[in-house]
Amino acid sequence: MTELISPAAPESLILPSGEVQFGHFDGPVDSLGLAHFEYRNNMDKLASRWARHFHFKQFQFVSLLTPRYVIGVALADIGYVGSAFCYLYDIAANTLVETTWLKPLAKGMSMSPSPRQGKAFIGGRRGRITFNLVDGLWQLSLDTPQISAELELHPLALSLPMAMCTPTGYNGWTYTQKHNGLLPKGRLTIKHEPQPLNNALASYDFSAGYMRRETSWRWASINARVGDAIIGLNLAAGVNETGATENVLWVNGARHLLGPVQFDFLRNSEHISDDYWRITSLDGRVDLRFKARNCRQEKLNLWLLQSNFRQYIGHFEGEVIDGEGQQHHLQQVLGLTEDHFARW
């Protein structure tokens, strides 16, 4: 078992020749290089301009954990429509309130074209969300009925994100960049009450690419203080699994690559209290149990599009073994899981 070692991030994910560079990188790429990509259909013909635009998907997500609250913030542009949400989960009261946005053809919103530099924004009468990316540092600005925030998400010293690209379907690709165990700094006000950030943690997700027309994934994420360690964990199944996985454990900022994992749960349970998950790996390095407490969910069934989205908040228990063979025991650790189907 070894710690994740990855090559230097390329300046452009896609070379002028049209070749997509696959694998893990040691940081964010400067540019996706979309102008160089020769998108083709399944019969090897160049795709139309319409297909190039509407088949490209992009979403960005930030999770923030404080001793009192969990905040989830997401922006998504799937071509046909742009959407966003910001939810506030009160841990003690076990209540969740949210603000949502929906923009036909993604009009009135923007997404960062680069994982390193750029701006993503959505706004309106319900408030606004802004992600600023400055030399790879994520800045979050929020103004909703429940939350006001101006935050920067700082990695621990020498900590690097998980950044990777894998082939998707016959002609597509998916670039994913995630970083857990970040330290939020700045200002956070919830329900007009300033919130201390000395024990807060955060994570982000930047994902983009030509994904499958029908896509589904399972996902788990943890930002936690376990003993003297800051633990970050990202586990997923369903998207990035062609030659590499996006499964990574961070221990005090150090990255440790994990192998494929299996998610077992009851998708059609009638009550959240029945949602009991097992997340395991064949090599035995991941053995987790998750018990849901609450759920942010949304179902859209439109002519061209379908989305069945459920993001759960609950507690993890179990063990994860890092790349140096050290076992990390989790007990009643708050985190997220997700089950999502999309036809886009």
C-alpha positions in Angstrom: 0.0 0.0 0.0 1.4 3.3 -1.1 0.4 7.0 -0.8 -1.0 8.5 -4.0 1.8 9.6 -6.4 0.6 11.5 -9.4 2.3 13.3 -12.3 2.3 17.1 -12.7 -1.0 18.5 -13.8 -0.9 19.4 -17.5 -1.5 23.0 -18.6 -4.4 21.8 -20.8 -6.4 18.6 -20.2 -6.9 18.2 -24.0 -3.9 18.7 -26.2 -3.9 20.6 -29.5 -4.0 17.2 -31.2 -7.3 16.5 -29.6 -5.9 13.8 -27.3 -7.4 13.7 -23.8 -4.9 13.2 -21.0 -6.1 10.5 -18.6 -5.1 9.6 -15.1 -4.4 11.2 -11.7 -2.7 14.6 -11.5 -0.9 16.4 -8.6 -3.2 19.4 -8.8 -5.8 21.2 -11.0 -5.2 21.6 -14.7 -5.1 25.2 -15.9 -7.6 24.6 -18.7 -9.9 21.9 -19.9 -8.9 22.7 -23.5 -12.4 22.1 -24.8 -11.7 23.9 -28.1 -9.2 21.1 -29.0 -11.6 18.2 -28.3 -12.9 16.4 -31.4 -16.2 15.1 -30.1 -17.5 12.3 -32.3 -20.7 10.2 -32.4 -20.7 6.4 -32.1 -20.1 6.0 -35.8 -16.9 8.1 -35.6 -18.3 11.2 -37.3 -17.7 14.6 -35.9 -20.6 15.6 -33.7 -22.7 18.6 -34.5 -22.2 22.0 -32.8 -25.6 21.3 -31.1 -24.3 18.0 -29.7 -21.0 19.6 -28.6 -22.8 22.2 -26.6 -25.7 20.2 -25.0 -23.7 17.0 -24.3 -21.1 18.8 -22.2 -22.0 18.8 -18.4 -20.5 20.6 -15.5 -21.2 20.9 -11.8 -19.5 22.4 -8.8 -20.3 21.7 -5.1 -19.1 22.9 -1.7 -19.9 21.2 1.6 -19.3 23.1 4.9 -19.5 21.5 8.3 -19.6 23.4 11.6 -20.4 22.0 15.1 -24.0 23.3 14.6 -24.7 23.1 10.9 -24.1 21.3 7.6 -24.3 23.5 4.5 -24.4 22.1 0.9 -24.1 24.4 -2.1 -24.2 23.3 -5.7 -24.3 24.7 -9.2 -24.9 22.6 -12.3 -25.1 23.4 -16.0 -26.3 20.5 -18.2 -26.9 22.6 -21.3 -30.7 22.3 -21.4 -31.0 23.8 -18.0 -29.0 25.3 -15.2 -29.8 24.6 -11.6 -28.5 25.3 -8.1 -29.3 24.7 -4.5 -28.1 25.8 -1.1 -29.4 23.9 2.0 -28.9 24.5 5.7 -29.0 21.5 8.0 -29.4 22.1 11.7 -27.7 19.1 13.4 -29.3 19.3 16.8 -32.8 19.9 15.5 -32.4 17.5 12.5 -34.1 20.0 10.2 -33.2 21.0 6.7 -34.2 24.2 4.7 -33.1 25.0 1.2 -33.1 27.6 -1.5 -33.2 26.5 -5.1 -32.7 28.0 -8.6 -33.7 26.7 -12.0 -32.6 28.5 -15.2 -33.8 27.2 -18.7 -30.8 26.9 -21.0 -28.7 28.0 -18.1 -29.5 31.6 -18.9 -28.5 34.0 -16.1 -25.8 31.8 -14.6 -22.1 31.1 -15.3 -19.7 28.3 -14.6 -16.0 28.5 -14.2 -14.3 27.2 -17.4 -11.2 26.3 -15.5 -10.6 24.2 -12.3 -7.9 26.7 -11.4 -9.1 30.2 -12.4 -12.6 31.4 -12.9 -16.0 32.3 -11.5 -19.3 30.5 -11.2 -22.5 32.4 -10.3 -26.2 32.2 -10.1 -28.6 34.8 -8.6 -32.0 36.3 -8.5 -34.7 37.2 -6.1 -34.0 34.2 -3.9 -30.4 35.2 -3.4 -27.0 34.4 -5.0 -24.2 31.9 -5.0 -20.7 32.7 -6.2 -17.7 30.4 -6.5 -14.4 32.2 -7.2 -11.4 30.1 -8.1 -8.1 31.9 -7.7 -4.9 29.9 -8.4 -6.8 26.8 -7.3 -8.1 28.4 -4.0 -11.9 28.2 -3.7 -13.8 31.3 -2.5 -17.5 31.0 -1.6 -19.9 33.9 -1.4 -23.5 33.3 -0.2 -26.5 35.5 0.2 -29.7 33.5 0.9 -32.6 34.0 3.3 -30.8 31.8 5.9 -27.1 32.3 5.2 -24.6 35.1 4.5 -21.0 34.1 3.9 -17.7 35.2 2.5 -15.3 32.3 2.8 -12.0 30.9 1.5 -11.4 27.2 1.7 -7.7 26.6 2.6 -6.0 23.3 2.4 -3.7 22.1 5.1 0.0 22.7 4.5 1.2 20.7 1.4 -2.2 19.1 0.9 -3.1 18.4 -2.7 -6.5 17.8 -4.2 -7.6 14.6 -6.0 -7.6 15.6 -9.7 -8.2 13.0 -12.4 -9.7 12.3 -15.8 -11.0 9.0 -17.1 -12.7 7.8 -20.3 -16.5 7.8 -20.2 -18.6 5.7 -22.5 -17.5 5.3 -26.1 -16.3 8.9 -26.9 -16.5 10.9 -23.7 -14.4 11.8 -20.7 -14.9 13.0 -17.2 -12.6 15.4 -15.3 -13.1 15.4 -11.5 -11.3 17.4 -8.9 -12.1 17.1 -5.2 -10.5 18.2 -2.0 -11.7 17.3 1.5 -10.5 18.4 5.0 -10.2 22.0 4.1 -10.2 24.9 6.6 -12.8 27.6 5.9 -11.7 31.1 6.8 -13.7 34.4 6.6 -17.2 35.2 7.7 -20.3 33.0 8.1 -23.6 34.3 9.4 -26.6 32.0 9.9 -30.0 33.4 10.7 -28.3 36.7 11.6 -26.0 35.0 14.1 -22.2 35.0 13.4 -20.7 31.5 13.4 -17.3 30.6 14.7 -15.1 28.8 12.2 -12.3 27.5 14.4 -13.7 23.9 14.3 -15.3 24.1 10.8 -14.2 22.0 7.8 -15.1 22.0 4.2 -14.7 20.3 0.8 -15.3 21.0 -2.8 -16.1 19.2 -6.1 -15.4 20.4 -9.6 -16.6 17.9 -12.3 -17.0 18.4 -16.0 -17.0 16.4 -19.2 -18.9 14.5 -21.9 -20.6 12.1 -19.6 -23.0 9.3 -20.5 -26.5 10.2 -21.6 -27.8 8.1 -18.7 -25.5 8.5 -15.7 -25.9 7.3 -12.2 -23.6 7.3 -9.2 -23.3 6.6 -5.5 -21.1 8.8 -3.4 -19.8 9.4 0.2 -18.0 12.3 1.7 -16.5 13.0 5.1 -14.8 16.0 6.6 -14.1 15.3 10.3 -11.8 15.7 13.2 -11.0 12.2 14.5 -8.7 12.4 17.6 -5.8 14.6 16.6 -6.3 14.1 12.9 -8.3 15.9 10.3 -9.8 13.3 8.0 -11.2 13.8 4.5 -12.8 11.0 2.6 -14.2 10.8 -0.9 -15.7 7.5 -2.2 -17.8 7.0 -5.4 -19.0 4.4 -7.8 -20.6 4.9 -11.2 -18.6 7.5 -13.1 -14.8 7.5 -12.7 -14.0 3.8 -12.9 -12.2 3.3 -16.2 -8.6 2.5 -15.3 -8.7 4.6 -12.1 -11.0 5.6 -9.3 -11.6 8.9 -7.5 -11.6 7.2 -4.1 -9.2 9.1 -1.8 -8.5 9.4 1.9 -6.8 12.5 3.3 -5.1 12.3 6.7 -3.9 15.7 8.0 -3.7 16.7 4.3 -1.8 13.7 3.0 -3.6 11.9 0.1 -4.0 8.1 0.1 -5.4 6.4 -3.0 -8.1 3.8 -2.3 -9.4 1.1 -4.6 -12.9 0.5 -5.9 -15.8 0.4 -3.4 -19.2 -1.2 -3.3 -22.3 0.7 -2.0 -25.1 -1.5 -0.6 -28.3 0.2 0.6 -32.1 0.0 0.2 -32.9 2.6 -2.5 -36.7 2.4 -2.1 -37.0 2.4 1.7 -40.0 4.4 2.8 -38.4 6.2 5.7 -35.1 7.9 6.1 -34.6 6.1 9.4 -34.5 2.8 7.3 -31.6 4.1 5.1 -28.7 2.0 6.3 -25.7 1.8 4.0 -22.6 -0.5 3.8 -19.6 0.8 1.9 -16.8 -1.7 1.4 -13.8 -2.5 -0.7 -12.7 -5.9 -1.9 -9.2 -5.4 -0.4 -10.7 -4.7 3.0 -9.3 -1.2 3.4 -12.8 0.4 3.5 -15.5 -1.0 5.8 -18.0 1.6 6.6 -21.6 1.8 7.8 -23.8 4.8 7.3 -27.1 5.7 9.0 -29.1 8.5 7.4 -30.7 11.2 9.5 -32.0 13.6 6.9 -32.1 14.0 3.1 -32.1 16.7 0.5 -34.0 15.2 -2.5 -35.4 16.3 -5.9 -37.1 14.5 -8.7 -37.5 16.0 -12.2 -39.2 14.1 -15.0 -39.2 16.2 -18.1 -39.4 15.3 -21.8 -35.7 15.1 -22.5 -34.4 15.1 -18.9 -34.8 13.1 -15.8 -33.1 13.5 -12.4 -33.6 11.5 -9.3 -31.4 13.1 -6.7 -31.0 12.2 -3.0 -28.2 13.5 -0.8 -28.3 12.1 2.7 -26.8 13.5 5.9 -26.0 11.0 8.6 -23.4 9.2 10.6 -20.6 6.9 9.6 -19.0 4.1 11.6 -16.3 1.7 10.7 -12.7 1.6 9.5 -10.5 3.0 6.7 -6.9 1.9 6.2 -4.5 4.5 4.6 -1.7 3.9 2.3 0.8 3.3 5.1 -1.3 0.6 6.6 -2.6 2.7 9.5 -6.3 2.0 10.5 -8.6 5.0 11.1 -11.6 4.2 13.2 -14.7 6.3 12.7 -17.4 6.5 15.3 -20.5 8.6 14.9 -18.8 10.8 12.3 -21.2 13.1 10.5 -21.0 13.0 6.7 -22.8 12.8 3.4 -23.9 10.1 0.9 -25.6 10.5 -2.4 -27.6 8.4 -4.8 -28.3 10.1 -8.2 -29.7 9.1 -11.6 -29.6 11.5 -14.4 -30.7 11.4 -18.0 -29.2 14.4 -19.6 
